[in-house]
Amino acid sequence: MSDLLGKLASIHDRYREVSLLIVDPEVIADNKRYAVLMKEYKELGKLSEVYLKFKNITDNLNSAQEMLSAETDPEMREMAKEEINDLGTQKSEMEEEIKWMLIPKDPNDHKNVIVELRAGTGGDEASIFCGDLFRMYAKFIEDQGWNMEVANVNEGTSGGYKEVVFTVSGDDVYGTLKYESGVHRVQRVPATESQGRVHTSAATVAIMPEADEVDVELNMADVKKDTYRASGAGGQHVNKTESAVRLTHLPTGIVVECQDGRSQHQNYEKALTVLRSRMYEQELEKAQKERAAERKTLVSTGDRSAKIRTYNYPQGRVTDHRINLTLYNLQNIIDGDIKEIIDALKMAENASKLMEGQG
């Protein structure tokens, strides 16, 4: 497995190079570059540590094998054989661990996200379900220690939301939440249903990596800006002034509205961030669809119309259709306990990448 050792040796060399760069005064003075290198340093540190341990096991194994071939004393040969067996087991276990660690990461995983929740089919019940999903994610985000900021809200007529747009910032946010993109279905008896019949409603979840200015080329001459009075919650201040902002990107027809900030400037900045991210996501979606045509991936195909999960209230179950995972703890999941589902999806996607790498 010299190929694996070679890969790790290259990573170790880069780790040593980065460790020198992060103490260079010129690099420290450049905040952006320093932040990027510090992130790389942390990521490479784990692999560098594994490399040293793996190299030590490999060197000791080679020495034990050399000793066995040269030794004639039966007792010494027996000791060498025992050591070879023990080190061989350790090496095999580490090889498996290293393969998982070397699976290529999505370059967007570290990014913050824009989340868009929209009520789908099902009228008022779809809006109520959209509100349930919003609370589910809000609780999960809080549990992760991330920050959440609402950009736009369009309330439903009987509770819940027709649409909610919010940003989430923290560590590895996109890498965790990206698996939530798609159509979520709910099966339950609506509060308005007098006959007690189960209805199926849906809401769409879109998770977009927050685009930096360098990710998207946005010509401001292509952007039409409108201002209007905010509606809904927010108090008198919001309603008296034209603080809400609508941006239309003329070449693509993308429209972004933002009314949750206290000032027009705040809403304009938020709307710009959402617009950039939507444009970036369009490019990503195109790339993901092309990739999905080449390989069968369990998640992240870029197809937002795919039904990914069903929340069945009468049976108290949640099913993720991509990996055929069914859990009978619906109430906990709706209360924000979605980590088990996300971890299972991550594992499935990584297993898929690993198989692809070996194919």
Steps between C-alpha positions, in 0.01 A plus 500: 500500500790731411257713295309590818825578682611717207174700508534554875867601466400776251232623743755497786743709288224753428409509870859591591503766227172653627623491863790726395275733296256570787780648711627718213431870587400577139237225505372604845452855367278366218183403692333317212803288413575430866143374560519267197838362607388450862204297377731290280743458791225357724375262229847376407601462867275195548635329188861586590453337841355188335790493252764491778313221680447302178865544394617378841284184471622438141869547597465268800323240286779511239762462777316202651475332159874554438575357845287192429677428172845537662432333837567130564422483874149340533403718799604824326319389182182439702525848653550653155194313364284626786616857440434467124143378567432781748648774278327357191161528672575859612611591147185357337275686746686826438483455121119488520491809724735690264290415191199668664711799604631547145154518337497836313306770685249730334680837474175672607459298823656772719271773365206665677160446338183667381194286577175547307187320622190514281152355550414265214182305421243484777375857551487622862627166630814536284565844656455354851743220412746758363480667843567164670812450286616854580475427876670162450800661329508792746530252790766292321699817417482610865619154616797523261600837648459671161352847432180554309362820347162530324508695171142468377167359622170456317238378749225250420133592535432241774838493672842385390679648200463507126872579487789557741854598402779503759879484524696260722862559598742278692739207448441256211142626453456413130678166553233411756180656364544437124331160533171675593440643150193357329128442551386407852155340530271483801213255547258592779146606585484882463346700786238625250396144397170405668484146355836395648649417160878495451625755247837516324663843473847609399763769548819564307833550675788664313844515666742727314864566588547871571694640208799728551551789260779302333267203434258693280551772243207733565468804275294754697376650172302176458326542837171691534431628852149577633405611849164461671339502844553183699189304596425266788684490832755769574313781670419854392859588407510241224163592354553877496815492286585342165758273660419182307714429193433301184790419267444360149793355308391581145707238304378204709167633628596417862296709744603546864295677765623600843295681763609368838782746568437831679638718221497511121881473499489185715238341276693597186819331628306187602320488164832531314641206697193288416516604131869405471431169672206418270716571194782289644257219579372500140856431383545234769172333407611481136833345601331255741255384233788440258686307772188301589469393136850352522454324834212389719509708814260451790475870579607840366376445144383859475142385434281712726177337380598160644287381793763429763312449829155419637375588849208267579313611813246213536788248517746735675765428240742690280638338183792630296442353154857543373646243739180317602545611860187487720499629857208478743575817698314764299438736792871518593593560135243781460644645823840532326665163562604436137867415563448123463347548154775740386775269630346203313484705177863614542608138551306385193647776283855428619455127439382586148809719442727227639352239264537743211866560592567126497311442176 
